[in-house]
């Protein structure tokens, strides 16, 4: 099972005070009580990424429901407290289905804004080895091989992150088509190099004397990560289409 303490993930949102459809400005006001750095552009970006789908008026204006605001709050918490990329958050939400209660998140203690923001000090949602094998439908020897090739690995306490579950699921699916773990080492190496590039780009923001700029560094890193994932997918799709064209 996922290692999360009890407690709702919906606490701290002002959406419950709004009963009717909300404009994007009203949503921004509701979210800023907990997420002071959120902007209209960020909300539109999350909508473009498929994390929320507000209704539209006949004239094209967005009409957000209270449920949309709760969903946005959950996504922003997952980014802020657990450093998960949007792709993983989307898959996590889809796994629980439309209308299902969001899984509880660990309570993160307040941090002194003057202290450095160390990613490793923040608790994350994790699962055990047996649970991971059950979720993926894999055997112990398969997981051991994936770990041997460095595709994923447990934390010091033996648990796995949600991102590890996603990696294991994808590796297992590729394995059914004959793609072995050794074939994926170059993919993992390329991902690590891209992460290094992202870290280089946001490092000046993380060490900036202004606290708001340091906070913005995490949002920038998340957006760069998601753009990198989309670019890789576009490269693969473009190469496949080019190969098919040459074969015609």
N, C-alpha and C positions, 0 to 999 in steps of 0.2 A: 504494500500500500504506500501511498505518498506520505512522507513524513512531514506532516503539518499539524500544528496544534489546533484545537478548536477555536472558533471565533469567525465572525463573518468577514468576508472580503469587501462588503458593501458599506461598512461604517465610514463615516467622515465625509459623505457626499451630501450635497444640499439638494439633490434631485427630488427627494421626497416632498419638499416644500412646493414643488411645481406639479399641478395636476393636469394642465392642458399642454398642447404642443408648445415647444420652446424654440425660439430663434437661436442662431449660432451665438449671438451676443449674450443671451440669457444663459446658454450653456457655459460660455466662457466665464461668466460671473459665478456660476455655481461651482465650477471646477477650481477656480482660483483660491477658494477658501483653503483647499488642501494642496493645490499645485500652483503657487504664485507665478511660476515661470511659464505656464502654458499660454499659448497664443492662438489666435484664429487660424494662422497658417498651420500650426501643429494639428489642430482639430481637422482641418481640411486634408492634411497629409495622412492622418490616420484613416479618414474616410476613403481617400484614394487607394490606400493599402488594403481596404476591405475589412477593417477592424470594426467599423460601425456603418450602418446603412440607414440614414434618416429618410423619412418620407419627404415628398416634395409637394408643394402647393401647385395649383394649375399654372401659376406665373413663374414657377421654378425655384421658389424660396425653400430652404431646408426647414423641416418641421421635426424637431427632435422630441422623442418621448423620454419619460423618466428612465425607462429601461436603457435607452441609448446613453444617457449620462452615467448611469451605473456601469455600463460596459466600458465607456471611456475611462472612468475612474479606475476600474480594474486593470485596464491595459497600462495606464500611466503608473500604477503601483508596481506592476510586474517589471516595467522598465526601470523605475527608480530604485526599487528595493532588491531586485533580483538580476538586473542587468541582462535580461533576456531579449534577443532580437525579435522584431515584430513577427517574422515568419513562424517562430516557435510559439509565440503567444497566440497567434491565429490558429495554429494547429491544436494547441491546448484547449482553446475555447470550442473549436469544432468538435473535439473529442467528447465534450460534455453535452453537446446538442443545444439547439435553440430553446430558450426558456428554462433550461436547467440552472439550479443555483450554482454560482461560481464557487470553485473549491476555495477553502479557507487558506489565507496566507499567513506565514509566521509573523508574529508581531515584531517589528523592528524598533529597538529603543531609540529615542531621540539622540541625535548626534550634535555635539558642540560645533557650530558653524566654523569656528576657528581651527578645529582639528582637521588634519588631512583626511580626504575621503579614500579609504583603502577598500577596494572592491572585495578582497578576500575576507574582510571582517563582517560582511553582511550575510546573515543566514539565508539559505535558499531552499526551495522546495526540492526534496530528494526522495529517492526510492531505493529499496534494497536490491541485492543481486537476484534473489529468487523472483521478486516482483518484476524486475526488468525482463528476465527470461520469459516470464509468463505474458507480459505485455507484448513482447516481440514475437513469441512463439519460436524461440531459438533454444538450442542445446548448450550445455555448459562448455563443451569443447569448441563450439563456434564462438562463443563470447570470449573464451580464452585466446583464440586465434586473433580476433579483432583487437584485443588488448595487446597481444604480442606485436602486432604491426602498428601500434600506436594510434588506432582510429578512435579509441575512447578509453577511458579508464576511471576507476573509482577514486573518491576522495580518501583522505587518511582514515576516515571512520568506516570505509567500505561501502558507502552509499553513492548513488549516481544522481546527476542533475537531470532535469527534464530535457535539456539539450542532448544529453547522452542517450536518452530513450529514443529521441527522434533520429539520432545518428544510427543507432542500432537497428531501428525499423527500416531505414533506407538501405543500410548495408545488407540486411537480410533479404530485402526485396531484390536488390541487385544480384545477390547470390543465387536466387532462383533462376536468373538468366545466365548463370555461369561466370559472373564477375566475382573473382576471388578477392580476399582481403589484401593480398599482395598487390593487386592491380590498383588499389585505391590509395596506396601510400603517396603517390604523386598528387592526387587530389587533396589529401590532407596537408601535404607540404605546401601546396599553392595557397590553401586557406590560411595556413600559419603565416605565410609571407604577406598576405593581404592584411591580416590582423596587425602585423608589425607596421605596415604602412599607415593604417588607421591610427595606431597609437602614436606614431610620429606626428601626424597631423593635429591630433588633439592635445598632445603633451604641453604645448605652450598655453593652452586654455586651462588645463588642470593646475598649472603653476602660476596662474595669473593672480595678482593681489586682490582683485575684486571677487567677492564671494559669488555674485550672480554669474560672472563669467565662468568660474569654476563649475558651478552647477550646470551651466549650458554645455559644458564639455561632454557630459554623459549623453545628453540628447543628440549632440553632434555625432558622437561615436556610434550611437544607435542608428542614426539615419545613414551614415556612411556604410555601416555594416549591411543594412538592408539594400542600399543601392549596389553594393558589391555583389550580393547574392543575386539580385535581378540582372546585373550585367553578366555574371557567369552564365546564368540561364539563357540570356540573349545570345551569348557567344556560341553556346552549344546548339541552340536552335538554328542560328545562322549557318553554322558548319554543316548541320544535318541537311538543311535546305540546299546548300551549295553542292553537297555530295549527290543529292537526288537529282539536281539539275544536270550535273555532269553525266549522270547515269542514263538520262533520257536520250 
